[in-house]
């Protein structure tokens, strides 16, 4: 019997982190030929993840251009995917999450009448403009997909409410699988300043902020809040790997340059980011992935957004929505920096996102879908 040709498509750093362990799991299955197609929607940050996980793409669209728009990303992905599909001839295409690469990859698969597996399916805010464009991307992919790999039961229930009631699997999140590979106690950073941080003497706060819906006044508010936190807490140091977006670079450096306890550094490779997270005290972020990664490492998270499509962590107590107003962010950070009981309640809460076996469950589901195994794989038992 011929091997199944399963092609994983991704293009951004967060996608790559979450898809890399799945690509490797598929490679380990004798029934599957695991193919990897990257769009390079984020060239530099994507390449760093490929290096960490030792992945070599079978096809590289290399679409990134300076100040690219959503329209150019989507159109370049679509036209580039035509050639990749014709050359690699996949039996199924896997896309992840909610990026423009995800939407274009799924749409291209549909145009070629190839089944689509949606990894990290079912996340919703029910506000089509927040996060933008991610919320609409994932809803459109839901309409195209054939297999749905939901991290949590809440994600599955979202899809059921929308009428998707076939081939839904609760797998846990593949990012937990990735952390098993990258986090080590003896890890030595290549970014030297990270080796020199006083982890045992000061409270190290990891910061990220880059989302499009925070551009403008929300991002200004966030940067002012970070400045106030740094100025009011001498026992705290903020480490902010600044996204390469010119908008983000200007906002961060314009407000935070010159503060001795704020370190604005270049974006980090996945392994450095994960190990910094494992050693830090607190995470302040508007990222989606960090809301899943940090709780798995016992780190409280303040989400710098008005809403989250990951309510499981809020319900579990590992994440709090801080919003985008300066006073709210500062108030919530102050509580965690000064109240040991409040900190412990978040740090010791149970992570709801999986046990590190999501990739195995996804691979099993794919084999079952194609009739290569008889038993439908069981859902993540913590769901």
N, C-alpha and C positions, 0 to 999 in steps of 0.2 A: 504494500500500500504506500502511495506517495506521501511524503511529508506535507503537512499543512504549512503554507507560506503565510505567516502572520507578520504584518508590517506595522510597526509602532511609529507614529508620526508626532514630532514635537519640535518646538522652536525657541522656547524661552528657558531661562535658568530654572524657575520653579517647576516647569513641566519636566525638564530633564532630570532633576533630582528625584521626582516621583516616578518617572518612567524607567530610569536606568536599572533599578533592581528588577523590574518586570521584564525588561529586555533580556537580562541575564537569566532569570528564571525560565523564560521561554527557550533560551538557548540550551538549557539543561535537559529539556524534554526531548527524547528521541523521536517522538512523533511530529515535532515542530521544527521548521526552519525559521528562525527568528531574524527578521529583517528590520533595519532601522533607517528611517528617512527623517532628516532634519531640515527645517526651513531656514534656520538661523535668523529668526525674527529678532533675536538678541545675539549677535555674533560673538562678541568677546565673552559675555557672561555664560553663554551656552558652552563655548569651547572649554571653559574652565571645569565645567561639570563633566563633560565627556572625558577629560583628562583624569579627573579624580576617579571615575568609575571604569576607566580603561575601555571606553566604547569607541568603535570606529564605524561611522555611518556607512550604510550601503549606498545612500543617495543624499546629496547635500544641495538644496536649492539656493543657498547663499543669497537670500533676498534683501538683507539689511542695507538701508541707505540712510544718510544723515537726515534727521527731522522727518522721518517717514510718517505717512498718515495711515489711518485705519484702512482707507480705500486702497492705497498702494500695497499694503501688507496682504490684504485679502486677495486682490487681483493677481499679485505675483505668486502667492501660494497656489491659487487655483490653476493658473497656466503651468506652473512648475510641476504640480502634482500629476498633470496629464502624462508628462514624459516619464515620471517616476513609476507610475502605475503600469504604463505600457511596457516598461523595461523589466520591472520586478515581478509583475503578475501576481499580486497577493491574493490569497483566499479570503482574508479579512484584514481590515484596517483598524488599528486601535488609536484613539485620540484621548487626550487627557484634559479634563477640567473645562476651561472657559476662555481661552485666549483666541485671538483672531486666527492663529494657526489651527487651533482645534476646530473652529467653525469651518474654515476653508478646507481642512483635511476631510472632515465628515461630508461636506457638500460635494467635494470631488469624488469621494468614494461612491456617493449616491449617483452621481452622473455616470459612473462606470458600473453601476449596479453591483457593487461589492459590499458585503455586510460590514457594519460598523459596530465596534465595541467601545463603549464610553466608560473610561476609567474616571472615577470620582464623579459619578452621576448623581443628580438629584439635589444638588445644593441650590438654595433659593433665598433671595431677600424679598421677592415680589415687588421690587421697584426697578423697572427696566433701565433706569438711568443711574442706578447705584448698586453694585459697582459698575462703572461704565468702561468698556462695552461688555464686560464679562457676564452680567446677568442675562442679557439677551443672547449672547453666544451660547451659553449652556442650555437655554430653553430651546433654541433652534436645533442644537445637536440632539436634544432629547427627541425631537420630532423625526430625526433621521435614523437614530441608532436602532440596532437589533438586539444587542446585549447591554445591560446596564449594571455596572459594578459600583454599588453604593457603599460608601464608607460606613454609614450608620443606618439604623432603622428609621430615623427621622428623614434621611434622604430618600429611602424607599417609600415612605409614606407620602412625601411630596409628589413623587412620580405617580403613585396610585391615585392620589386626588386629581391628578391631571389626566387620568385615563390610561396610563401606561401600566399594564398589569401582567405582561409576559416577560420572561427571561430577566427578572430582577434578582440580583444577588447581593447580599450584604457581606462585604469582604474585609472591612477595616480599611485604613488608609495606607497606601504604599509608602508614604513618607516615613512611617514607623519602621518599615523594612529597611529603608535607606539609612536611618540612624544606627541600625545594628552594624552597618558596614563602616560608618565614618567616625563615630565617637570613640575615643580611646583615652584612658587616664594618662598615658605617657605621651600624649600628642605634643609635638613641637611645631609651633606656628612658623610659617615662612614670612609672615608679616611681623617683623621683629617687635614692634611696639606691643603686640598682643602677648608676647612672652614676658614683657616688662611690667605689665599692669599689676597693681597690688591687690590681687584677688582676695587675699586673706585679711587685708587691712582696711579696704574700702569697699563700698557697695558699687559694683560695676553694673551699669545699666546699658543694655544693648538697645539701640534705636534703629528703626528703619521707617522711611516715609517716602512714598513714591507714586501713589495711585492718582490716576487722572482726575477722579472726582474731587480730589483734595487740592488740585491746582488753584491758585488764586488766594482768596482770603482764608479758606480753611488751612492751607499750608503755612501762611503767614502766622496764623494763630498758634499752630503746632510748634513752629520754630520759636516763637516768643515764649511759649510754655516751657520748652526745653531749656531756653536761656534762663528763665526764672528758677527752674529746678536746680540747674547747675550753680547759680549764684547763691541760692539759699541753703545748699547742702554741701558743705566743704568735704564731708566724708564720702561723697559720691563722685564717680567719674562716668561720663557718658561716652560710649563708643558708637559712632554712627558711620557705617559703611554707606557712602552717599551714592545713590543711583546715578547712572551716567546721563540721564535726561538733563539737558541744559536748564530746563525749568527748575528741577530739583536742586541741581548744583547751585544755581543762583540764589534760591531761597535759603538753602542751608548755610552757605558761606556768607551770605549777606547778613545773617542774624547771629551766627555762632562762631565766626572767626574771632580769634583773640582770647577765648576763654581757656584758662589753663587746664581745667578739668573736663573739657570737651575735646574729643579726638575725632576729627573728620577724616576718614580714611577711604581708600578706594574700595570698590565692591570686592567682596571676599569669595574665594572658591567655596564650594559647598562644604568640604570637610572642615575648613577653617571656621566657617559660619556656625556649623553644628557644634564644634568644640568650644568656640567662644560662648555659645548659648549654654552649653553644659556647665561652664564655669562662672557665668554671670549671676547677678542677684535678681534682676528684673528685666523684662522685655517690654518696650513701648513700640508699637508697630501698627501700620495700616495694611500689612501683608496678610494674605490668607494663609499661606503655608506655615508661617511662624505661629499662628494660633493653634496649629496641630502639633508642631515640633516641640515648642517650649513646654507644654504640659507633660509631654512624654518624658521630659528631662527634669520635671519638678520645678519649673520656673513660672511664676505668675506673669500674666500678660495683661497689659492695658492696651485696648484696641483703639487706635486713633481714627475712628470712623463713626458715622451716625448709626450704622446697623451692621450686622454680620450675618453671613450665610452659614455660619458655623455655630448655631445656638447651643449645640450639645456641650461645648466647653463652658459656655456661660451658665448653663443649667448645672453642670458638674462643679462649678465654682473655681475653675482654673483660669478663667478669662473674665474680664470686666470691660464693658463698653465705656470708654472715656469720652467719646465724642470728639469734636473739633474746636471746642471753645477753650481758650487759654485757662480760665479760672477752673473749669471742671477737670482738665488734665492735671493741673498743678495740685488741686485738692486730692485727687485720687492717688497721685504719685506720692504726695506727702504722707498719706496714711500708710502706704506700704513701706515707706522709708523710715517711718518713726514708730509704727505700731507692730511689735513682734507677733502679737496674736492674729492681727489681720493678715500679716504676711504668711504665717504658718497655715492659716485656713486655706489660702489659695495654693501654696506650694505643696501641700499634702493631699490635695483633692485627687480623685481618681481620673486618669486620662481616659477619655471616651473613644479614642480613635483607633484602637486596635492592639494586636499582640505581636506584630511583626511577621505575620503569615499571609498578608493580603495578596501578595504576588502568587503564592502557591494556590490560593483559592481561585484567583482569576485564571490562571493556566488550566486548572482543573475544569472550570466552567467552559472554557473554550473547547477543550477536548470533548466534553459532554455535548456541547452544542453541535459539534460536527460528527457525533456518533462514535467517537473513538473510545469512550468509556460508557458504561451502562448506568452507573449511579449518579444522580444529580448531586453536586458537591454541597456540603452543609454550609450554612451561613456562619459568619463570625459569631461565636458563642456569647460574646459580651454585648451583642446587639440589643 
